[in-house]
Amino acid sequence: MATSGTPDPRPEFDTSQPTIARVYDALLGGKDNFAADREGAALYLKYVPDAGRCAIENRQALVKGVQYLARQAGIDQFLDIGSGLPTQKNTHEAAQEVNPDAKVAYVDNDPIVLAHGRALLATNNSTIVVTSDLRRPQEILENEEIRNHLDFSRPIALMVVGIHMHFHDDEKPDEWVRTLMNALAPGSYLFITDFVDTGEPLQKGMERAGLESLGNGWIRTPERIEQHFLGMPLVPPGLDFLARWFPEDPDADVPAVEELQPWQRILMAGIAKKA
């Protein structure tokens, strides 16, 4: 594992304010978080008692999507934006189970992710961690380490998993993703999960928890989430709740929407392919 720039033994980070990566880590039951992050996670649990299960299900969806991309789509390069802290399973672990030569570039704006990445991914030469921000897509594309690690003349899977909800539509996050996708070769893929709004109270509870703990975390209608994919065709089974979403087996016998638990109707996932 390599990191960009001159080695810095201890990146600076503020532990007094919660961050997306560390609150998510706390909800997953991880240990790479601080009191402020645990307080943020507690707010999620206050409004959505099964928020931890939502976080786990999102991680399971990440594995499902990555393994579909590696196995059936033949993708061996992954650009994971907003990757968060290393946990189980990570994108590189899921991909390299299928293809040991798969390369992964993690990008996150939380410096602690870089610090832990150095320690936990030091022996994996096919995986890098870079500190950057989806808000600055051109900076990601121009990052020398990413350019040296991934071959942009070949298809890449762009992963924006569990990130869109942290940006308001007024910020135009789809345009940041468009900038990235425009730079990727034909045959690349876009993998997204997002909070959904179908009018259910628990979905509103998730939004309230995010706004109170992190100052962000908006829910969107399925129609709005589909717009994240920039008009590119979705692979089967399309956009669906995580418990019903199996891209490696799109014809799987899945529960009806009304049979899902309320907490299972908070997140949706989809993968689209660039022509």
N, C-alpha and C positions, 0 to 999 in steps of 0.2 A: 504494500500500500504506500502510495506516495501522496504528498500534499503540496499545494502550490506555494511558490514564494520561498523566501529564506526561512529555514526552520525556526520556529518560535516555541520555546519549551513550555510556555504557559499562556495561551491566548486569554485575553481579558474578557470577562463576562460578569454581568450584574446578577447576583443571586437574590436580590431583594424584590425583583419583579418576575412574575410568571412568564414563561415563554411557551409557545405552541408545542415545541419538541419535548420540553420537560413535563408539561401537564399531560401530554399524551403518554409519556413514559410512566408517569404516576398512575394513570388509568390502566395501563397494561400491567401494573404491579412491579415496575422496574425500580431500580435503586439510584438512578442517575438524575435525581431531582432534589429540590430544596423546599424549605417550608412554604415559600410563596407559591410554588408549583403544586404542592399538596393541598394548599388552601383553594387553589383554582380547581383542582380535580374534585375537591369536596363540594364545590358549587355545582359542578356537573352532576355529581351523585345526588345532590339535594333535589334538583329538578328532574333528573332522569336516573332513578336508582340503578338501572342497568347500563349506565354509561360505560362502565368497564367492559361489559359484554359487547357493547357496540364497538369499542376500540379493538377488542380481540377479533371480532368479526371482520372489521376493516383490514386488520393484518392478515386474516385468512383469505380475504378477497385479493389482497396484494399477491399472495402466493399463488392463488388460482390463476390470476391474470398473467403473472410472470412465467409460470410454467406452461401456460397455453402459448405465450409468445415464443418461448424457447423451444418448445417441442413441436407444436403444430405449425406455427408461423415461421419457424427457422431463424428467429432473431437471436443474435449473439452479442448485441451491444445494447446497453441500457443507460439512459440518462434520467436519473431519479431526482426530481426537483422537490425540495422540501422533505428530504428523506427522513429527518428526525434522528434520534439516537439509535445506535445499533441495538437490536433486540432480536428476539426469535420469532419467526424466521425473517431474515433480511433479504433484500432483493438479490444480492450476490449469492446467498446460500440457495435460494429457490432456483435461480437460473443455473448455477453451477452443479446442482444436483442432476439437471438434464444435460447440460453441456459444460464440462469442466473448463473449457476455454472461453466461456462467456465473460465479457468485460462489462464492468459497471462503473459509472461515474456518479457519485452521490454529491448533491448540492444542497446546502442548507444555510440559512442566514444566522443561525445560532452558533457562536464560536465554540460553545461547549461540545457541539457535535464534532467539530474538527479535532478538539482535544481528545475526545474519547475514540474517535476514528483512528488517530495515530496509535493509540494503545491497543485497540481491539482488532484492527485490521492490518497490523504491521506485517504479518506473514503472508498476506494475500496480494500477490503482484498484479492480479487482474482487476483490482478494485482501488479506486481513488476516492478521496473526500476533498471537496473544495468549498470554501465559504463564499457564497454569493447569494443573490436574491432574485426570485422570479420577477420582481418589479423592474429588474435591469437585464432583460433577456440578451441584449447585445453584449453585455459584459460576460455573460455565461458563454456565448458563442465565441467570443474572442479570447477566452481564458486559455492560455498556452498549454496548461496541463491537460485540460479536457481535449483540446485539439490534438495533442500528441497521443492521448489514450484511446480516443474513439476515431474511427475512420468515417468521416462525414460523406464520403463518396458511396458508402454502403448503407443499407437500411439500419435505423436505430429506433428503439422503442423509447418514446418520451413518456415518462411517468409523472403525472400530476395527481397523486393519490392523497385524498384527504386534505387538499390545499385550497381549492376554490372558495370554500365557505369562509375562509379567513379574509377574503377581499370583497369589498362592496362592489356592486355592478358599476357604480360611478367611477371606480378606478380602472374599469375596462380590462379586467384580467384576461379576457379572451384574446385581446390584442397582443398581450405579452406572449401567450401560447402560440398565436399565429406567427409571430416573429421567429420563434424557435422552430415551429413546424416548417416554415418556408425555407429554412436552412438545411432541412433533412432531406435525404435522398428519397425518390419514389420507392414505395414498398415499406416505408417506415410506418410506425403505429403510434397512436395516442391513447393512453390508458388513464382514465379519470374515475375517482369516486367523489361524491359530493353529498351534502345534507339535502334532503328533499322535503318539499312542502306539498302534501296532498290534503291539507286541512285538518290534520290530527293534532290533538292537544300536546302529545309528547314531543312532536316535532317542534312545536312552539317552545316547549320546555328546553329543548336542546339549544335553540337559538338564544333564549334568555340566559342560559348558563354561560354560553360563549361570550355574549355581550357583557355580562357582569364580571366574568373572570379574566377575559383577555381583551375585551373591547372590540371583539369581532366574532363572527360565527353565524353567518346568515343562511337561512334555508331558501331553497328555490324550487319552483315547480318543475316537474319532469320535462315540460316543454322547454323551459329555460336551460336546464342542464344539457339537453340535447344540443343546444346552440354552442356549448363549450367545444363541441367536436368540429366546428367550423365547416359544416356541410359535408364532411367526409363520411362515407358509408360505415355504419356500425357493423361489426362482425356479429353473427348469431351468439347469444340470443338477444342482442341489442342492449338497450338500457333497462336495468331491472334492479329490484331489491337484492341485496347481497345474498340472502338465503336462497334466492331463486336463480342466481347468476352462476352458470357453469360454462364458460366459453369452450372448454375441452369436450363438453358433452351438452350441447345446446338443446338436445331433445330429451334431456333427463326428466324423470318424473319428479316434479317439484311441487311444494305445497301451493295451494291457491293463496292469493294475496290476503284474503280474509282469514286464512288459517294462521298467518304469521302473528307472532307476538307483537305488541305495539312497538317495543324497542327494535324489532327487526324491520320496521317500516320507517327508519330514520335515514338510512344511507342507500344510495344507488350506485351502480358501477356500469361502465361500458368501455369498449375498446373500438377505435376506428382506424381504418387503414388509409394511408395516403396513396393515391393513384400514381 
